[in-house]
């Protein structure tokens, strides 16, 4: 569901990237290539960030030990 919302906000990201295109894509001189790069990056970059948050970061956390703890005896 979060991935769907991320892709649904494609136009918002596109607008933000358009406003900051001179800072983000300063190295692209051709306008058509700059537009294509901005349109492509406006859905790929947010999706990669969400995938990092949902899938990759939990795998980097240390796994909980599966060894049983000490047994407490009732007296």
C-alpha positions in Angstrom: 0.0 0.0 0.0 2.8 2.4 0.8 4.4 1.6 -2.6 1.1 2.5 -4.3 0.9 5.8 -2.5 4.5 6.5 -3.5 3.8 5.9 -7.1 0.5 7.8 -6.9 2.4 10.9 -5.8 4.4 10.8 -9.0 3.0 14.2 -10.1 3.9 15.8 -6.8 7.5 14.6 -7.1 7.6 15.7 -10.7 6.5 19.2 -9.8 9.1 19.4 -7.0 11.8 18.2 -9.3 10.7 20.7 -11.9 11.0 23.6 -9.4 14.6 22.5 -8.4 15.7 21.2 -11.8 18.5 23.7 -12.1 20.1 22.4 -8.8 19.3 18.7 -9.4 20.1 18.4 -13.1 22.7 21.2 -13.7 24.9 18.8 -15.7 22.2 18.1 -18.4 22.3 20.8 -21.0 19.8 19.5 -23.5 16.2 20.5 -22.5 14.6 17.3 -23.9 17.1 15.1 -22.1 16.6 17.1 -18.9 12.8 16.6 -19.1 13.1 12.8 -19.8 15.6 12.5 -16.9 13.3 14.4 -14.5 10.3 12.4 -15.5 12.1 9.1 -15.0 13.7 10.1 -11.7 10.4 11.5 -10.3 9.1 7.9 -9.8 12.2 5.9 -9.5 14.0 7.8 -6.8 11.0 7.9 -4.4 10.3 4.2 -5.0 14.0 3.3 -4.2 13.8 5.3 -1.0 10.6 3.5 0.1 12.1 0.1 -0.8 15.1 1.0 1.2 12.9 1.9 4.2 10.5 -1.1 3.8 12.7 -3.9 2.7 16.4 -3.3 3.0 16.7 -1.5 6.4 14.9 -4.3 8.3 17.3 -6.8 6.9 20.3 -4.8 8.2 19.1 -4.9 11.8 20.6 -7.7 13.9 18.4 -10.8 14.1 16.9 -11.8 17.4 18.5 -14.8 18.9 16.6 -18.0 18.5 18.4 -19.6 21.5 16.0 -20.2 24.4 16.7 -18.2 27.5 17.3 -19.6 31.0 14.4 -21.6 32.4 12.9 -20.0 35.5 11.6 -22.5 38.0 8.7 -21.8 40.3 9.4 -22.4 44.0 
